[in-house]
Amino acid sequence: MDETDGHGAENLSGSDSREDHPDLEQLAVAVRGLMPQALSDLAELVAFRSVQDPAVEDPEQCRLAAEWVRHHLLDLGLANTALVRTPDGSDAVIGDYQGPPGAPRVLLYAHYDVQPASVTEAWASDPFTLTERDGRYYGRGAADCKGSVVSHLTALRALAATGEAELPVSLTVVVEGSEEQGTGGLEQYVAAHPERFDADVIIIQDTGNVVVGQPTLTVALRGMADVVVRVESLAGELHSGAFGGAAPDALAALVSMLATLRDAEGNTTIDGLAADGVWPGTAYDEATFRTDAGLREGAHVLGSGTVADMVWARPAVTIIGIDAPPVVGAPSAIQPTAAARLNLRVPPGADAAAAADLLMAHLQRVAPWGVHVTTELQGVGAPFAARTDTPEFETLSTALSQAFGTSAVTAGQGGSIPLTAALASAHPDASIVMLGLSDPASQMHAPNESVHPAELEHTAVGVATFLRRLGARA
């Protein structure tokens, strides 16, 4: 169909009442009864400060979160569940279940690691204590992506609660521990051990819905590259009065370099990197985007393209961190060194590693005053475009439509899930679909991250229904 919801999302199938589908209604009742346990599970999982960065949080927190996930998968009958150390030093939880003879294999993915929540004063409640306010549940990872871990557990529990002697499909559950760091540990493990991830259907549950209550299947992801650039100009700090005006300021040099990465309209301007892509689907309404993004009055939407072009079809470079003296207590001194961490998003059709090379070469070329510049690639992930013409994609979209009571839609997403491209490369015949619990109000990666419990409930119903119907077709 060509109907859209104003978010650049295309309707996939008509919805009808749950009561018209006894199999789904049975699972819906089961999930409803499991929601207190689901919210209790989410509170326990959110409490782990599982940031995969020892400079920010104790690494033991990630190990404890991984053990929590392993314990609950074992409880669900996935006897072959273990922690697997990936090349970047993080632990992925991988569990297997062998279904009836001839049953298709489904891989369910989520991640237990989270973004830092270091600016705690910006949170209305403790980021690692799940807190209910006005019908939403707040906490770091509630939407991205611990809620999806709990959604997987709830869907599988619902199948057991409705009298399933065994799961209707063979199952592999993968819960990653370093997705937010972009270090590529699990992607490297997939490349070295593709057989561990063999599946007919792969459900990547790490995206979200365009609005609360609107089931959304993501069909395009931008890739990403994280680059750190360091500038050195002096042997040490110098008095700004005695030397200012002649001594090269490393921080000023860095600022001038970073300013070349966008033009006056906000387009990304990295030498050699195409930034003129056009989103082939329907539009992302600008007024809706302004609301979703929380733009201040008078602030401009960036770029010469449409919103959909800019967030789904074109590269975007973001300065996500700078090493420089803080404003409070800053000395009157010329800085000898400065550094920045850049996050480059790369659209489908582009090579993320090649784009990172272009970014690093650009930074070297525009450095002023003979300052010394070093660049370091800290992580890279490929973009991805999903197939939407498979029977499994249609079965899942229908199950979600019926679970939510409204037609599922497709959309692009500017974020990156590098594992998706790695799995597609390892298993090109698998049907890969992406969904999740986030919505524009979730504020992923920002203070006061939250999830709406109905998103968890309805998604669990839809996925459980999909698994049952997929198994019945075998």
BAVEXSE-780105 format. One record per residue (C-alpha): x, y, z; residue in three letters. Coordinates in steps of 0.5 Angstrom, whole numbers, plus 500, padded with zeros to 3 digits. Example, Ala and Ser with C-alpha at 12.3 -4.5 7.8 and 13.67 -1.06 7.14 Angstrom:
// residues 2
525491516ALA
527498514SER
This chain:
// residues 474
500500500MET
502507499ASP
499510505GLU
504513510THR
503516517ASP
507522516GLY
514519519HIS
516517512GLY
513510514ALA
510505509GLU
504501511ASN
505494510LEU
498490512SER
491492514GLY
490490522SER
484487525ASP
482485531SER
485480536ARG
479477537GLU
479474530ASP
485471531HIS
485466537PRO
492464537ASP
494471538LEU
489473543GLU
491467548GLN
498469547LEU
496476549ALA
493474555VAL
499470557ALA
503476556VAL
499481560ARG
499476566GLY
507476565LEU
508484565MET
509485573PRO
515480572GLN
517483566ALA
517490569LEU
521487575SER
526484570ASP
527490567LEU
528494574ALA
533488575GLU
537489569LEU
537496569VAL
540496576ALA
547494572PHE
551499570ARG
553496564SER
557501560VAL
562497556GLN
568502558ASP
572501564PRO
574509564ALA
566510566VAL
564504570GLU
566498573ASP
567492568PRO
564487573GLU
557490572GLN
558488565CYS
559481567ARG
554481572LEU
549483567ALA
551478562ALA
550473568GLU
543475569TRP
541474562VAL
545467562ARG
541465568HIS
534467565HIS
535464558LEU
537457562LEU
531458566ASP
527458559LEU
530451557GLY
536454553LEU
540449556ALA
546450551ASN
547458554THR
554461555ALA
558467556LEU
562468549VAL
568472550ARG
569476543THR
575479540PRO
574486544ASP
574483551GLY
566483552SER
562478553ASP
556476549ALA
551471551VAL
549466546ILE
544460547GLY
541455543ASP
535451543TYR
533445538GLN
526445536GLY
522440533PRO
525436527PRO
524440521GLY
523447524ALA
526453522PRO
531457526ARG
530464529VAL
535468532LEU
533473537LEU
538479538TYR
539485543ALA
544488547HIS
545489555TYR
550494555ASP
548501555VAL
551508554GLN
554512560PRO
549516564ALA
555521567SER
551527567VAL
546525573THR
544532574GLU
540532568ALA
536526570TRP
530527574ALA
531520577SER
537515578ASP
539513571PRO
540506574PHE
533505578THR
527504574LEU
522509576THR
515510573GLU
513517571ARG
506518568ASP
506511565GLY
513511562ARG
519507566TYR
525511566TYR
532508566GLY
539508562ARG
537502557GLY
530501559ALA
529502551ALA
536501548ASP
536496549CYS
535492556LYS
527493555GLY
528488548SER
532483552VAL
526483557VAL
521483551SER
525477548HIS
524473555LEU
517475556THR
515472549ALA
518466550LEU
515465557ARG
508466554ALA
509461549LEU
511456555ALA
505459559ALA
500457553THR
501450554GLY
507449549GLU
511443551ALA
517445547GLU
518452543LEU
515451536PRO
522453532VAL
529452533SER
532458537LEU
538462538THR
538468542VAL
544473542VAL
545478547VAL
551483546GLU
555486551GLY
559492547SER
554494542GLU
554501544GLU
562502544GLN
562500537GLY
568496537THR
566491533GLY
567485538GLY
561481536LEU
562482528GLU
569479528GLN
566473532TYR
561472527VAL
566473521ALA
570467525ALA
564463527HIS
559464522PRO
556457524GLU
554459531ARG
549464528PHE
546460522ASP
538462522ALA
533462517ASP
530468520VAL
534474524ILE
530479529ILE
534484531ILE
531488536GLN
534494537ASP
530500533THR
524502535GLY
517505533ASN
515511529VAL
510513535VAL
508509541VAL
503504539GLY
505504531GLN
509497530PRO
515499525THR
520495522LEU
526498520THR
529497513VAL
535501512ALA
540503517LEU
546507516ARG
553505518GLY
558508523MET
565510524ALA
568513530ASP
574517529VAL
579520535VAL
583526532VAL
589529537ARG
592536535VAL
599538539GLU
602544538SER
606546544LEU
611543549ALA
606545555GLY
601551557GLU
603558555LEU
601564559HIS
596567554SER
598574555GLY
605573554ALA
605568548PHE
598569545GLY
598572538GLY
604568536ALA
604561539ALA
599556535PRO
593554540ASP
592547539ALA
585548541LEU
583553536ALA
587549531ALA
582543532LEU
576548532VAL
578550525SER
579543523MET
572541526LEU
568547522ALA
570544516THR
566538516LEU
559542515ARG
557547511ASP
553553512ALA
547549511GLU
549544515GLY
551539510ASN
557534511THR
563536507THR
568531508ILE
573531502ASP
571525497GLY
565523501LEU
558524497ALA
553527501ALA
547528496ASP
543521497GLY
536521496VAL
531517500TRP
527513495PRO
521512500GLY
516516503THR
518523507ALA
519524514TYR
515530515ASP
519536518GLU
514539523ALA
514532526THR
521531526PHE
522538529ARG
517535535THR
521528535ASP
528532536ALA
525537540GLY
528543536LEU
528550540ARG
524555537GLU
528558531GLY
533553530ALA
534550523HIS
533543521VAL
540542517LEU
541540510GLY
540542503SER
536535502GLY
529533506THR
529530513VAL
529523510ALA
535525506ASP
539527511MET
537522517VAL
537516512TRP
540517506ALA
546522507ARG
552521511PRO
553525518ALA
559527522VAL
557529529THR
562531534ILE
561527540ILE
566529545GLY
572534546ILE
578534551ASP
579541553ALA
579545559PRO
572546562PRO
569553563VAL
569553570VAL
576554573GLY
580555566ALA
586558566PRO
588564562SER
593559558ALA
594557551ILE
593550550GLN
598545547PRO
594539546THR
586538544ALA
582532542ALA
575530539ALA
571524538ARG
567524532LEU
562519530ASN
560519522LEU
554516520ARG
554512513VAL
548511509PRO
547504505PRO
551503499GLY
557507502ALA
563503505ASP
564505512ALA
571504513ALA
573508506ALA
568513509ALA
573513515ALA
579514511ASP
576520508LEU
575523514LEU
582522517MET
585524511ALA
580531511HIS
582532518LEU
590532516GLN
589536510ARG
585542513VAL
590542519ALA
592549520PRO
599552522TRP
603546522GLY
600543528VAL
601535529HIS
595531528VAL
594524529THR
587520528THR
585514530GLU
579509528LEU
576506534GLN
570503531GLY
567501524VAL
560498522GLY
557497515ALA
550500513PRO
545495512PHE
538495507ALA
533489509ALA
529485504ARG
522486505THR
519481500ASP
520475504THR
514470507PRO
518471514GLU
518479513PHE
510479511GLU
508474517THR
512478522LEU
509484520SER
502481520THR
503478527ALA
505485530LEU
499489526SER
495484530GLN
498485536ALA
498492536PHE
491493533GLY
494497527THR
498496521SER
505495521ALA
509500517VAL
516500515THR
522506516ALA
529508515GLY
533509521GLN
539514522GLY
543509527GLY
547504526SER
547496528ILE
553494525PRO
552486527LEU
546487522THR
551487516ALA
555482519ALA
550477520LEU
547479513ALA
554477510SER
555471514ALA
548468512HIS
545472506PRO
539467505ASP
537469512ALA
531474512SER
533479517ILE
528484520VAL
529490525MET
524492530LEU
525495538GLY
521498543LEU
524506542SER
519511540ASP
521519539PRO
519520547ALA
524515549SER
530519549GLN
535514547MET
543516549HIS
540522553ALA
538523560PRO
531521562ASN
531515557GLU
525511558SER
520506555VAL
513505554HIS
510499557PRO
505498552ALA
511497547GLU
514492551LEU
507488552GLU
505488544HIS
512487541THR
512481546ALA
505478543VAL
507480536GLY
514476536VAL
511470540ALA
505470535THR
510470529PHE
514464532LEU
508460533ARG
506461526ARG
513460523LEU
513453527GLY
506451524ALA
508452517ARG
514448518ALA
